[in-house]
Amino acid sequence: MLPRTGSKKKIAAPWLGFLIMAMLFLIVFLFLSRVNKK
């Protein structure tokens, strides 16, 4: 049980980082689109 949870955390860590990077990329993209409109 314990080793499985540890492996799940190790696998989930990169996915969380990928999601955070995707969110930041979307925010920057929306910000640039607003600046371009102005």
C-alpha positions in Angstrom: 0.0 0.0 0.0 2.7 2.6 1.1 5.0 2.0 -1.9 2.0 2.3 -4.3 1.1 5.7 -2.9 4.7 6.8 -3.1 4.9 5.8 -6.8 1.6 7.6 -7.5 3.0 10.8 -5.9 6.1 10.5 -8.1 3.9 10.1 -11.2 1.5 12.9 -10.2 4.3 15.4 -9.6 5.3 15.9 -13.3 1.6 16.1 -14.3 1.0 18.9 -11.8 4.0 20.8 -13.1 2.8 20.3 -16.7 -0.6 21.6 -15.8 0.9 24.6 -14.0 3.0 25.4 -17.1 0.0 25.0 -19.4 -2.0 27.4 -17.2 0.8 30.0 -17.2 1.1 29.6 -21.0 -2.6 30.3 -21.4 -2.5 33.3 -19.2 0.4 34.8 -21.1 -1.3 34.0 -24.4 -4.5 35.8 -23.3 -2.5 38.7 -22.0 -0.6 39.1 -25.3 -3.8 38.9 -27.2 -5.3 41.7 -25.2 -2.2 43.9 -25.7 -2.3 43.2 -29.5 -5.9 44.3 -29.6 -5.0 47.6 -28.0 
